[in-house]
Amino acid sequence: MVVGWCDQVQVLSHPAVGCFVTHCGWNSTLEAVACGASVVAVPQWSDQDTNARLVVQWGVGVRAAADVDRLLVAEELARCLEMIMGDTEEGAAIRTSSAVWKAKLRQAIADGGSSGRNLRIFLNQFANDDVHPCTP
């Protein structure tokens, strides 16, 4: 099926999704982590290289090796998919790590979680500051 647009979070949240092949833009990277989808990272430019490194560092995916033109050949994609989806220790570790990061994120954004607390602390720093940097 080819569609012009879809809700990526809804797709990544579906239990039938076993792996997400992505260019590793920041939004796609965070959505994959939030949904617990393991990743094959295929960065092209800008922040995508850094995000792909994070995917590997966090243990939620692998980075595909691209050729000199930054193209991904079918054999490399197949290797990466087999690594994540296959019955291997490495694949199991990546799938487990993806589930762990999803749980951590859910905990952080829940009521009383660290995300809301840290945002309130940050905002209170400005609300309670008598001297503002733009005031002469």
N, CA, C and O atoms as a MOPAC input file, in Angstrom:
PM7 MOZYME 1SCF
protein

 N      0.84600 1    -1.16200 1     0.00000 1
 C      0.00000 1     0.00000 1     0.00000 1
 C      0.90100 1     1.23700 1     0.00000 1
 O      1.88300 1     1.29900 1     0.74000 1
 N      0.56400 1     2.20100 1    -0.82100 1
 C      1.27400 1     3.46700 1    -0.86000 1
 C      0.27900 1     4.55700 1    -0.50400 1
 O     -0.78500 1     4.67000 1    -1.11100 1
 N      0.64500 1     5.36600 1     0.50200 1
 C     -0.23000 1     6.44900 1     0.92000 1
 C      0.56300 1     7.74400 1     0.94900 1
 O      1.78500 1     7.72600 1     1.10300 1
 N     -0.12200 1     8.85600 1     0.80300 1
 C      0.53700 1    10.15400 1     0.82000 1
 C      0.99200 1    10.56600 1     2.20300 1
 O      2.00100 1    11.25600 1     2.34700 1
 N      0.25300 1    10.14700 1     3.22500 1
 C      0.59800 1    10.50900 1     4.60000 1
 C     -0.04600 1     9.49100 1     5.52600 1
 O     -1.11400 1     8.95500 1     5.23000 1
 N      0.60300 1     9.23500 1     6.63300 1
 C      0.00300 1     8.40500 1     7.67100 1
 C      0.52900 1     8.87300 1     9.01900 1
 O      1.53500 1     9.57900 1     9.09700 1
 N     -0.15200 1     8.47900 1    10.06100 1
 C      0.25400 1     8.80800 1    11.42100 1
 C      1.37200 1     7.85100 1    11.82300 1
 O      1.11700 1     6.69900 1    12.17600 1
 N      2.61900 1     8.33900 1    11.76600 1
 C      3.77300 1     7.48100 1    12.00800 1
 C      3.75200 1     6.85100 1    13.39400 1
 O      4.11100 1     5.68300 1    13.54100 1
 N      3.33900 1     7.59700 1    14.41100 1
 C      3.28200 1     7.05300 1    15.76900 1
 C      2.28000 1     5.90800 1    15.83500 1
 O      2.53200 1     4.89500 1    16.48800 1
 N      1.15600 1     6.06600 1    15.16700 1
 C      0.15500 1     4.99600 1    15.15800 1
 C      0.70900 1     3.74800 1    14.46900 1
 O      0.49600 1     2.63000 1    14.93800 1
 N      1.41300 1     3.94000 1    13.36900 1
 C      2.00000 1     2.80100 1    12.66800 1
 C      3.06200 1     2.13700 1    13.53700 1
 O      3.05600 1     0.91600 1    13.69700 1
 N      3.97900 1     2.93300 1    14.10300 1
 C      5.06200 1     2.37500 1    14.91900 1
 C      4.53800 1     1.69900 1    16.18300 1
 O      5.19200 1     0.80600 1    16.72200 1
 N      3.38200 1     2.10900 1    16.65300 1
 C      2.79000 1     1.52200 1    17.86200 1
 C      2.10400 1     0.18800 1    17.58800 1
 O      1.79200 1    -0.55000 1    18.52200 1
 N      1.86800 1    -0.12300 1    16.33200 1
 C      1.14700 1    -1.35000 1    15.99400 1
 C      2.00100 1    -2.57800 1    16.33400 1
 O      3.19400 1    -2.60000 1    16.03200 1
 N      1.40400 1    -3.59200 1    16.95600 1
 C      2.18100 1    -4.76600 1    17.36400 1
 C      2.78900 1    -5.55200 1    16.19900 1
 O      3.70400 1    -6.34900 1    16.41000 1
 N      2.30000 1    -5.34400 1    14.98000 1
 C      2.85100 1    -6.05800 1    13.82500 1
 C      4.18400 1    -5.47300 1    13.36400 1
 O      4.90400 1    -6.11200 1    12.59600 1
 N      4.52500 1    -4.25000 1    13.83000 1
 C      5.77500 1    -3.61700 1    13.41700 1
 C      6.91300 1    -4.20200 1    14.25000 1
 O      6.92600 1    -4.09700 1    15.47700 1
 N      7.86800 1    -4.82100 1    13.55400 1
 C      9.00000 1    -5.42100 1    14.23900 1
 C     10.25100 1    -4.58300 1    14.15100 1
 O     11.16900 1    -4.74200 1    14.95600 1
 N     10.29500 1    -3.68000 1    13.16700 1
 C     11.49400 1    -2.89000 1    12.94000 1
 C     11.13500 1    -1.68300 1    12.08500 1
 O     10.22400 1    -1.74100 1    11.25900 1
 N     11.85800 1    -0.59200 1    12.29200 1
 C     11.61300 1     0.65500 1    11.57800 1
 C     12.88700 1     1.06100 1    10.85900 1
 O     13.90800 1     1.31300 1    11.49900 1
 N     12.83900 1     1.12800 1     9.54300 1
 C     13.96800 1     1.59900 1     8.74900 1
 C     13.76900 1     3.09700 1     8.57600 1
 O     12.77400 1     3.53200 1     7.99700 1
 N     14.72100 1     3.89200 1     9.08000 1
 C     14.53100 1     5.33700 1     9.11300 1
 C     15.81300 1     6.09400 1     8.78900 1
 O     16.92000 1     5.58800 1     8.97600 1
 N     15.63700 1     7.31300 1     8.30000 1
 C     16.77400 1     8.20600 1     8.04500 1
 C     17.30300 1     8.80400 1     9.34800 1
 O     18.35400 1     9.44400 1     9.35000 1
 N     16.59500 1     8.60500 1    10.44000 1
 C     16.99100 1     9.06900 1    11.77500 1
 C     16.89500 1    10.57700 1    11.94300 1
 O     17.75200 1    11.18500 1    12.58300 1
 N     15.87100 1    11.18000 1    11.38000 1
 C     15.54700 1    12.54600 1    11.77400 1
 C     15.16900 1    12.50700 1    13.24600 1
 O     14.75500 1    11.46300 1    13.74900 1
 N     15.30300 1    13.62100 1    13.93900 1
 C     15.07900 1    13.62400 1    15.38400 1
 C     13.67700 1    13.16900 1    15.74200 1
 O     13.51300 1    12.35600 1    16.65200 1
 N     12.64600 1    13.67700 1    15.04500 1
 C     11.26800 1    13.27500 1    15.35900 1
 C     11.07300 1    11.77700 1    15.15500 1
 O     10.49200 1    11.10800 1    16.01000 1
 N     11.54700 1    11.24800 1    14.03900 1
 C     11.40600 1     9.81500 1    13.77600 1
 C     12.15200 1     8.98200 1    14.80900 1
 O     11.67000 1     7.93100 1    15.23200 1
 N     13.31500 1     9.44700 1    15.21000 1
 C     14.10000 1     8.72800 1    16.21900 1
 C     13.34100 1     8.67900 1    17.54600 1
 O     13.21800 1     7.61800 1    18.15900 1
 N     12.83800 1     9.82600 1    17.98200 1
 C     12.09200 1     9.85100 1    19.24500 1
 C     10.80600 1     9.04700 1    19.16500 1
 O     10.43500 1     8.37500 1    20.12700 1
 N     10.12300 1     9.10800 1    18.03000 1
 C      8.89200 1     8.33900 1    17.87500 1
 C      9.17300 1     6.84100 1    17.93100 1
 O      8.40200 1     6.08700 1    18.52400 1
 N     10.26800 1     6.40800 1    17.31900 1
 C     10.62800 1     4.99500 1    17.36200 1
 C     10.89700 1     4.55800 1    18.79900 1
 O     10.41400 1     3.51400 1    19.23400 1
 N     11.66600 1     5.35500 1    19.53100 1
 C     11.98200 1     5.02800 1    20.92700 1
 C     10.69900 1     5.01400 1    21.76000 1
 O     10.48800 1     4.10100 1    22.55800 1
 N      9.85100 1     6.01300 1    21.57900 1
 C      8.60900 1     6.10400 1    22.35500 1
 C      7.68300 1     4.92600 1    22.08300 1
 O      6.93900 1     4.50400 1    22.96800 1
 N      7.72400 1     4.39800 1    20.87300 1
 C      6.83900 1     3.29700 1    20.50400 1
 C      7.47700 1     1.93100 1    20.71800 1
 O      6.82200 1     0.90300 1    20.54300 1
 N      8.74500 1     1.91600 1    21.09300 1
 C      9.42700 1     0.65200 1    21.32300 1
 C      9.78700 1    -0.08600 1    20.05200 1
 O      9.96300 1    -1.30500 1    20.06600 1
 N      9.90000 1     0.64500 1    18.94400 1
 C     10.25100 1     0.02600 1    17.66200 1
 C     11.77000 1    -0.01200 1    17.51000 1
 O     12.43700 1     1.01400 1    17.64400 1
 N     12.30400 1    -1.17800 1    17.23500 1
 C     13.72900 1    -1.29100 1    16.94700 1
 C     14.00700 1    -0.62600 1    15.60300 1
 O     13.11400 1    -0.51500 1    14.76300 1
 N     15.26000 1    -0.17900 1    15.40000 1
 C     15.57800 1     0.70400 1    14.28200 1
 C     16.72800 1     0.17700 1    13.43300 1
 O     17.72500 1    -0.33100 1    13.94600 1
 N     16.55900 1     0.31300 1    12.12000 1
 C     17.68200 1     0.25100 1    11.19500 1
 C     17.91200 1     1.69000 1    10.77600 1
 O     17.07800 1     2.29500 1    10.10300 1
 N     19.05300 1     2.23200 1    11.18100 1
 C     19.37000 1     3.64200 1    10.93500 1
 C     20.07700 1     3.79300 1     9.59000 1
 O     21.07800 1     3.13100 1     9.31400 1
 N     19.52900 1     4.68300 1     8.76200 1
 C     20.10900 1     4.97600 1     7.45300 1
 C     20.19600 1     6.49600 1     7.30900 1
 O     19.44900 1     7.09100 1     6.53200 1
 N     21.11000 1     7.12600 1     8.06100 1
 C     21.18500 1     8.60000 1     8.03000 1
 C     21.70600 1     9.10300 1     6.68700 1
 O     22.46000 1     8.42100 1     5.99300 1
 N     21.27900 1    10.32000 1     6.34200 1
 C     21.69100 1    10.91900 1     5.08100 1
 C     22.50500 1    12.19300 1     5.27400 1
 O     23.49100 1    12.40000 1     4.56600 1
 N     22.11500 1    13.05500 1     6.21900 1
 C     22.81200 1    14.32500 1     6.39700 1
 C     22.41200 1    14.96600 1     7.71400 1
 O     21.55700 1    14.44300 1     8.43000 1
 N     23.01900 1    16.08100 1     8.02900 1
 C     22.69500 1    16.93000 1     9.17400 1
 C     22.77100 1    16.15400 1    10.49100 1
 O     23.73300 1    15.42400 1    10.73000 1
 N     21.76400 1    16.31300 1    11.33800 1
 C     21.76600 1    15.69200 1    12.65600 1
 C     21.52200 1    14.18600 1    12.60100 1
 O     21.61600 1    13.51100 1    13.62600 1
 N     21.21500 1    13.65900 1    11.44000 1
 C     20.85800 1    12.25200 1    11.32800 1
 C     22.01200 1    11.32000 1    11.69500 1
 O     21.77900 1    10.24200 1    12.24200 1
 N     23.24200 1    11.71600 1    11.40400 1
 C     24.39000 1    10.89400 1    11.80800 1
 C     24.47400 1    10.78500 1    13.33100 1
 O     24.68900 1     9.70100 1    13.87400 1
 N     24.30300 1    11.91100 1    14.00900 1
 C     24.32500 1    11.90800 1    15.47500 1
 C     23.18400 1    11.06900 1    16.02700 1
 O     23.38100 1    10.29300 1    16.96100 1
 N     22.00900 1    11.21600 1    15.46600 1
 C     20.85000 1    10.45800 1    15.93600 1
 C     21.05000 1     8.95900 1    15.71300 1
 O     20.64500 1     8.14500 1    16.54300 1
 N     21.67300 1     8.59700 1    14.59300 1
 C     21.96000 1     7.18700 1    14.32300 1
 C     22.93900 1     6.63300 1    15.35700 1
 O     22.80400 1     5.49100 1    15.79500 1
 N     23.93000 1     7.45100 1    15.74700 1
 C     24.85900 1     7.01700 1    16.79100 1
 C     24.12000 1     6.78000 1    18.10500 1
 O     24.42200 1     5.83000 1    18.82800 1
 N     23.15200 1     7.64100 1    18.41300 1
 C     22.36900 1     7.47700 1    19.64100 1
 C     21.54900 1     6.18800 1    19.59900 1
 O     21.45800 1     5.48100 1    20.60200 1
 N     20.96200 1     5.88400 1    18.46100 1
 C     20.18800 1     4.65000 1    18.30400 1
 C     21.05400 1     3.44000 1    18.67000 1
 O     20.61200 1     2.53700 1    19.37900 1
 N     22.28300 1     3.44200 1    18.17700 1
 C     23.19900 1     2.33800 1    18.47500 1
 C     23.62100 1     2.37800 1    19.94700 1
 O     23.63200 1     1.34900 1    20.62200 1
 N     23.96900 1     3.58200 1    20.44200 1
 C     24.41000 1     3.73100 1    21.83700 1
 C     23.31800 1     3.31000 1    22.81300 1
 O     23.60900 1     2.67900 1    23.82900 1
 N     22.07600 1     3.64900 1    22.52000 1
 C     20.96100 1     3.27900 1    23.38900 1
 C     20.60400 1     1.80200 1    23.25800 1
 O     19.84600 1     1.26500 1    24.06600 1
 N     21.15200 1     1.15000 1    22.23800 1
 C     20.90600 1    -0.27400 1    22.05200 1
 C     19.57100 1    -0.60300 1    21.41700 1
 O     19.09400 1    -1.73200 1    21.53500 1
 N     18.95200 1     0.37100 1    20.73600 1
 C     17.62500 1     0.14400 1    20.14800 1
 C     17.67600 1    -0.13400 1    18.65600 1
 O     16.63200 1    -0.27800 1    18.02000 1
 N     18.87500 1    -0.21200 1    18.08800 1
 C     18.96300 1    -0.48900 1    16.66400 1
 C     20.38100 1    -0.62200 1    16.17600 1
 O     21.33600 1    -0.61500 1    16.95300 1
 N     20.49600 1    -0.74300 1    14.86700 1
 C     21.78800 1    -0.85600 1    14.19800 1
 C     21.87200 1     0.19800 1    13.10300 1
 O     20.86200 1     0.66300 1    12.57400 1
 N     23.09700 1     0.55200 1    12.78400 1
 C     23.30700 1     1.50400 1    11.69600 1
 C     23.70300 1     0.71700 1    10.45300 1
 O     24.64400 1    -0.07600 1    10.47800 1
 N     22.98000 1     0.94600 1     9.37900 1
 C     23.28800 1     0.28800 1     8.11800 1
 C     24.49300 1     0.95800 1     7.48200 1
 O     24.65500 1     2.17600 1     7.56500 1
 N     25.32800 1     0.16600 1     6.85400 1
 C     26.49000 1     0.69500 1     6.14100 1
 C     26.04200 1     1.10500 1     4.73800 1
 O     25.55200 1     0.27900 1     3.96800 1
 N     26.21400 1     2.36300 1     4.42200 1
 C     25.85100 1     2.87600 1     3.10600 1
 C     27.10200 1     2.95300 1     2.23700 1
 O     28.22500 1     2.94500 1     2.74200 1
 N     26.89200 1     3.02700 1     0.93400 1
 C     28.04400 1     3.14800 1     0.04000 1
 C     28.51400 1     4.60800 1    -0.00600 1
 O     27.99700 1     5.44800 1     0.73000 1
 N     29.47700 1     4.90600 1    -0.85500 1
 C     30.06800 1     6.25200 1    -0.89500 1
 C     29.05100 1     7.32500 1    -1.27900 1
 O     29.23800 1     8.49700 1    -0.95000 1
 N     27.98300 1     6.94100 1    -1.96800 1
 C     26.92800 1     7.88800 1    -2.33100 1
 C     25.81400 1     7.92800 1    -1.28400 1
 O     24.75900 1     8.51900 1    -1.51400 1
 N     26.05500 1     7.29700 1    -0.13600 1
 C     25.10000 1     7.20500 1     0.97500 1
 C     23.84200 1     6.42700 1     0.59500 1
 O     22.75700 1     6.67000 1     1.12300 1
 N     24.01400 1     5.49300 1    -0.32900 1
 C     22.90400 1     4.63400 1    -0.73500 1
 C     22.98700 1     3.31300 1     0.00700 1
 O     24.07400 1     2.82000 1     0.30800 1
 N     21.84600 1     2.75800 1     0.29200 1
 C     21.76600 1     1.48800 1     1.00600 1
 C     21.45500 1     0.38600 1    -0.00600 1
 O     20.44000 1     0.44300 1    -0.70000 1
 N     22.31900 1    -0.60200 1    -0.08700 1
 C     22.08700 1    -1.71300 1    -1.01600 1
 C     21.22600 1    -2.77200 1    -0.32900 1
 O     21.21800 1    -2.88500 1     0.89600 1
 N     20.51400 1    -3.53300 1    -1.12700 1
 C     19.54200 1    -4.50100 1    -0.62200 1
 C     20.17300 1    -5.51000 1     0.32800 1
 O     19.57100 1    -5.86100 1     1.34300 1
 N     21.36900 1    -5.98000 1     0.01500 1
 C     22.01700 1    -6.98100 1     0.86200 1
 C     22.30800 1    -6.43400 1     2.26100 1
 O     22.17700 1    -7.15600 1     3.24900 1
 N     22.70200 1    -5.16100 1     2.34700 1
 C     22.96800 1    -4.55100 1     3.64900 1
 C     21.67900 1    -4.37900 1     4.44300 1
 O     21.65800 1    -4.61100 1     5.65200 1
 N     20.61200 1    -3.97600 1     3.77400 1
 C     19.32300 1    -3.85300 1     4.44900 1
 C     18.87500 1    -5.21700 1     4.97200 1
 O     18.41700 1    -5.33100 1     6.10900 1
 N     19.00800 1    -6.22800 1     4.15400 1
 C     18.63100 1    -7.58300 1     4.57900 1
 C     19.46000 1    -8.03300 1     5.77700 1
 O     18.92800 1    -8.64800 1     6.70100 1
 N     20.75900 1    -7.73200 1     5.76800 1
 C     21.62900 1    -8.09400 1     6.89100 1
 C     21.15900 1    -7.42700 1     8.17800 1
 O     21.07900 1    -8.07000 1     9.22500 1
 N     20.85000 1    -6.14000 1     8.09700 1
 C     20.40400 1    -5.39800 1     9.28500 1
 C     19.05900 1    -5.90900 1     9.79500 1
 O     18.86800 1    -6.07800 1    10.99900 1
 N     18.13700 1    -6.15100 1     8.87800 1
 C     16.82500 1    -6.66400 1     9.29100 1
 C     16.95400 1    -8.03800 1     9.93700 1
 O     16.29800 1    -8.32000 1    10.93900 1
 N     17.79000 1    -8.88200 1     9.37100 1
 C     18.00800 1   -10.20700 1     9.94700 1
 C     18.65500 1   -10.09300 1    11.32800 1
 O     18.33700 1   -10.86000 1    12.23700 1
 N     19.55800 1    -9.13600 1    11.47500 1
 C     20.22100 1    -8.94600 1    12.76300 1
 C     19.20600 1    -8.57700 1    13.84100 1
 O     19.26200 1    -9.10000 1    14.95300 1
 N     18.28500 1    -7.68500 1    13.51700 1
 C     17.29800 1    -7.23700 1    14.50700 1
 C     16.16600 1    -8.23900 1    14.67400 1
 O     15.77700 1    -8.55300 1    15.79800 1
 N     15.64200 1    -8.73700 1    13.57700 1
 C     14.44800 1    -9.57800 1    13.62700 1
 C     14.77000 1   -11.05700 1    13.80500 1
 O     13.90000 1   -11.84300 1    14.17900 1
 N     16.01300 1   -11.43700 1    13.53900 1
 C     16.38000 1   -12.84100 1    13.59800 1
 C     16.48100 1   -13.38400 1    15.01100 1
 O     16.42200 1   -12.64000 1    15.99000 1
 N     16.63200 1   -14.66800 1    15.09200 1
 C     16.72600 1   -15.36600 1    16.37500 1
 C     18.18500 1   -15.40000 1    16.82800 1
 O     18.82700 1   -16.45000 1    16.84900 1
 N     18.69200 1   -14.20100 1    17.19400 1
 C     20.08000 1   -14.08300 1    17.63500 1
 C     20.11100 1   -13.36800 1    18.97800 1
 O     19.15100 1   -12.69700 1    19.35600 1
 N     21.20700 1   -13.51300 1    19.68800 1
 C     21.35900 1   -12.79600 1    20.95900 1
 C     21.33600 1   -11.29000 1    20.73500 1
 O     20.71200 1   -10.55100 1    21.49700 1
 N     22.02200 1   -10.83800 1    19.68100 1
 C     22.07100 1    -9.40500 1    19.40000 1
 C     20.67400 1    -8.85400 1    19.09100 1
 O     20.30100 1    -7.79100 1    19.58900 1
 N     19.91400 1    -9.56800 1    18.27900 1
 C     18.55200 1    -9.13500 1    17.96700 1
 C     17.67300 1    -9.10600 1    19.20300 1
 O     16.90600 1    -8.16500 1    19.40300 1
 N     17.78200 1   -10.13000 1    20.02800 1
 C     17.00300 1   -10.18400 1    21.26800 1
 C     17.36800 1    -9.02100 1    22.18300 1
 O     16.49300 1    -8.42500 1    22.81200 1
 N     18.66300 1    -8.69500 1    22.25900 1
 C     19.11300 1    -7.58100 1    23.10100 1
 C     18.56100 1    -6.25800 1    22.59100 1
 O     18.15200 1    -5.41200 1    23.38500 1
 N     18.54400 1    -6.07200 1    21.28500 1
 C     18.00800 1    -4.83300 1    20.70400 1
 C     16.51300 1    -4.73100 1    20.96700 1
 O     16.02400 1    -3.66700 1    21.34800 1
 N     15.78700 1    -5.81500 1    20.77100 1
 C     14.34100 1    -5.79100 1    21.01500 1
 C     14.03600 1    -5.53900 1    22.49100 1
 O     13.09500 1    -4.81300 1    22.81200 1
 N     14.82100 1    -6.13000 1    23.38800 1
 C     14.63800 1    -5.91200 1    24.82700 1
 C     14.93700 1    -4.46500 1    25.18100 1
 O     14.17800 1    -3.83700 1    25.91800 1
 N     16.03300 1    -3.93300 1    24.66400 1
 C     16.40100 1    -2.54700 1    24.94000 1
 C     15.32800 1    -1.58600 1    24.43900 1
 O     15.02200 1    -0.59400 1    25.10100 1
 N     14.76200 1    -1.87500 1    23.27900 1
 C     13.68600 1    -1.03100 1    22.74000 1
 C     12.49400 1    -1.01100 1    23.69200 1
 O     11.90600 1     0.04500 1    23.93100 1
 N     12.13600 1    -2.17000 1    24.23400 1
 C     11.02000 1    -2.25200 1    25.17900 1
 C     11.34100 1    -1.51600 1    26.47900 1
 O     10.46900 1    -0.86400 1    27.05400 1
 N     12.58300 1    -1.61700 1    26.94200 1
 C     12.99800 1    -0.93800 1    28.17600 1
 C     12.92700 1     0.57900 1    27.99500 1
 O     12.41300 1     1.28300 1    28.86400 1
 N     13.44300 1     1.08400 1    26.87000 1
 C     13.39700 1     2.53100 1    26.62300 1
 C     11.96200 1     3.03200 1    26.50400 1
 O     11.65100 1     4.12700 1    26.97200 1
 N     11.08500 1     2.24500 1    25.88300 1
 C      9.66700 1     2.62000 1    25.79300 1
 C      9.07700 1     2.75100 1    27.19500 1
 O      8.35700 1     3.71000 1    27.47400 1
 N      9.37200 1     1.80400 1    28.07200 1
 C      8.85700 1     1.84500 1    29.44300 1
 C      9.40900 1     3.05200 1    30.20100 1
 O      8.67800 1     3.70900 1    30.94200 1
 N     10.70600 1     3.34500 1    30.01500 1
 C     11.30500 1     4.51400 1    30.67600 1
 C     10.63400 1     5.79700 1    30.22600 1
 O     10.35200 1     6.67700 1    31.03800 1
 N     10.38100 1     5.90100 1    28.93600 1
 C      9.74400 1     7.10600 1    28.41600 1
 C      8.32600 1     7.24800 1    28.94400 1
 O      7.91100 1     8.34000 1    29.33200 1
 N      7.58800 1     6.15600 1    28.96100 1
 C      6.21300 1     6.19600 1    29.48300 1
 C      6.21800 1     6.65900 1    30.94100 1
 O      5.36100 1     7.44300 1    31.35000 1
 N      7.17300 1     6.17800 1    31.71200 1
 C      7.27900 1     6.57300 1    33.11200 1
 C      7.61700 1     8.06100 1    33.22300 1
 O      7.06800 1     8.75600 1    34.07800 1
 N      8.50300 1     8.54800 1    32.37700 1
 C      8.92200 1     9.95000 1    32.43600 1
 C      7.78900 1    10.90400 1    32.08300 1
 O      7.70100 1    11.99200 1    32.65300 1
 N      6.91500 1    10.51200 1    31.14600 1
 C      5.85200 1    11.43600 1    30.72200 1
 C      4.54200 1    11.22900 1    31.47700 1
 O      3.58200 1    11.97100 1    31.26300 1
 N      4.49100 1    10.23600 1    32.35100 1
 C      3.29200 1     9.99900 1    33.15300 1
 C      3.11000 1    11.14200 1    34.15700 1
 O      4.04700 1    11.89400 1    34.42500 1
 N      1.90700 1    11.26500 1    34.70500 1
 C      1.65300 1    12.26900 1    35.74000 1
 C      2.66100 1    12.09500 1    36.86600 1
 O      2.82400 1    10.99500 1    37.39400 1
 N      3.33600 1    13.17600 1    37.23100 1
 C      4.33300 1    13.13800 1    38.28500 1
 C      5.68200 1    12.62000 1    37.81400 1
 O      6.60100 1    12.46800 1    38.61900 1
 N      5.81300 1    12.34600 1    36.51900 1
 C      7.06500 1    11.83000 1    35.98200 1
 C      8.12900 1    12.90300 1    35.86700 1
 O      7.85600 1    14.09100 1    36.04200 1
 N      9.34100 1    12.47400 1    35.57100 1
 C     10.48400 1    13.39200 1    35.53400 1
 C     10.36100 1    14.45200 1    34.43500 1
 O     10.87800 1    15.55700 1    34.59800 1
 N      9.70400 1    14.15000 1    33.34800 1
 C      9.58000 1    15.12200 1    32.26300 1
 C      8.79200 1    16.35300 1    32.72100 1
 O      9.23500 1    17.48600 1    32.53300 1
 N      7.63800 1    16.12600 1    33.31400 1
 C      6.82500 1    17.23600 1    33.80700 1
 C      7.49100 1    17.98100 1    34.94700 1
 O      7.45300 1    19.21000 1    35.00000 1
 N      8.10500 1    17.23200 1    35.86800 1
 C      8.80300 1    17.87700 1    36.99200 1
 C      9.93100 1    18.76600 1    36.49400 1
 O     10.06000 1    19.90500 1    36.94300 1
 N     10.74400 1    18.26900 1    35.58100 1
 C     11.87100 1    19.05100 1    35.07200 1
 C     11.40600 1    20.27700 1    34.29600 1
 O     12.03600 1    21.33100 1    34.37200 1
 N     10.31700 1    20.15300 1    33.55600 1
 C      9.78200 1    21.31300 1    32.83700 1
 C      9.30000 1    22.37400 1    33.82700 1
 O      9.55000 1    23.56300 1    33.62900 1
 N      8.61600 1    21.95700 1    34.88300 1
 C      8.14800 1    22.91800 1    35.89200 1
 C      9.32500 1    23.61000 1    36.58200 1
 O      9.27100 1    24.81600 1    36.82200 1
 N     10.37200 1    22.87500 1    36.90100 1
 C     11.57400 1    23.46100 1    37.51800 1
 C     12.18000 1    24.49400 1    36.58000 1
 O     12.53300 1    25.59400 1    37.00600 1
 N     12.29900 1    24.14600 1    35.31800 1
 C     12.85700 1    25.05800 1    34.32300 1
 C     12.01600 1    26.33200 1    34.21700 1
 O     12.56500 1    27.43300 1    34.22500 1
 N     10.69900 1    26.19700 1    34.11900 1
 C      9.82500 1    27.36200 1    33.99500 1
 C      9.83100 1    28.20900 1    35.26800 1
 O      9.77100 1    29.43700 1    35.19600 1
 N      9.90100 1    27.56700 1    36.42100 1
 C      9.93500 1    28.30700 1    37.68400 1
 C     11.20400 1    29.14100 1    37.82300 1
 O     11.19000 1    30.18400 1    38.47800 1
 N     12.27800 1    28.70400 1    37.22800 1
 C     13.51500 1    29.48300 1    37.26800 1
 C     13.30300 1    30.85300 1    36.61500 1
 O     13.85200 1    31.85300 1    37.07600 1
 N     12.51800 1    30.89400 1    35.55500 1
 C     12.25400 1    32.16200 1    34.87600 1
 C     11.17000 1    32.96600 1    35.58800 1
 O     11.25900 1    34.19100 1    35.66000 1
 N     10.16100 1    32.30100 1    36.10600 1
 C      9.06500 1    32.98600 1    36.77700 1
 C      9.52100 1    33.63600 1    38.07500 1
 O      8.96400 1    34.65600 1    38.47900 1
 N     10.51400 1    33.07100 1    38.72900 1
 C     10.98000 1    33.58200 1    40.01100 1
 C     12.24600 1    34.40400 1    39.91000 1
 O     12.82000 1    34.78300 1    40.93000 1
 N     12.68300 1    34.68000 1    38.71900 1
 C     13.91400 1    35.43900 1    38.50200 1
 C     13.57000 1    36.92600 1    38.45100 1
 O     12.80600 1    37.36200 1    37.59000 1
 N     14.14500 1    37.71400 1    39.39200 1
 C     13.88900 1    39.15500 1    39.43400 1
 C     14.59600 1    39.91100 1    38.32400 1
 O     14.13000 1    40.96800 1    37.89800 1
 N     15.69600 1    39.38900 1    37.86000 1
 C     16.46000 1    40.05500 1    36.82900 1
 C     16.35100 1    39.24700 1    35.54600 1
 O     16.74300 1    38.08200 1    35.49100 1
 N     15.81300 1    39.88400 1    34.52500 1
 C     15.66900 1    39.21600 1    33.23800 1
 C     16.77500 1    39.69300 1    32.30900 1
 O     17.12200 1    40.87400 1    32.32200 1
 N     17.33200 1    38.80000 1    31.50800 1
 C     18.48300 1    39.16600 1    30.67100 1
 C     18.20300 1    40.29900 1    29.67800 1
 O     19.13400 1    40.96900 1    29.23200 1
 N     16.95200 1    40.51500 1    29.33300 1
 C     16.62900 1    41.57700 1    28.36600 1
 C     16.31300 1    42.91400 1    29.02300 1
 O     16.09200 1    43.91200 1    28.33700 1
 N     16.29100 1    42.93300 1    30.33700 1
 C     15.96600 1    44.17200 1    31.06000 1
 C     17.26100 1    44.96800 1    31.27900 1
 O     18.25000 1    44.42000 1    31.76500 1
 N     17.25400 1    46.27300 1    30.91500 1
 C     18.48100 1    47.08300 1    31.12000 1
 C     18.78400 1    47.33000 1    32.59100 1
 O     19.77300 1    47.98700 1    32.91600 1

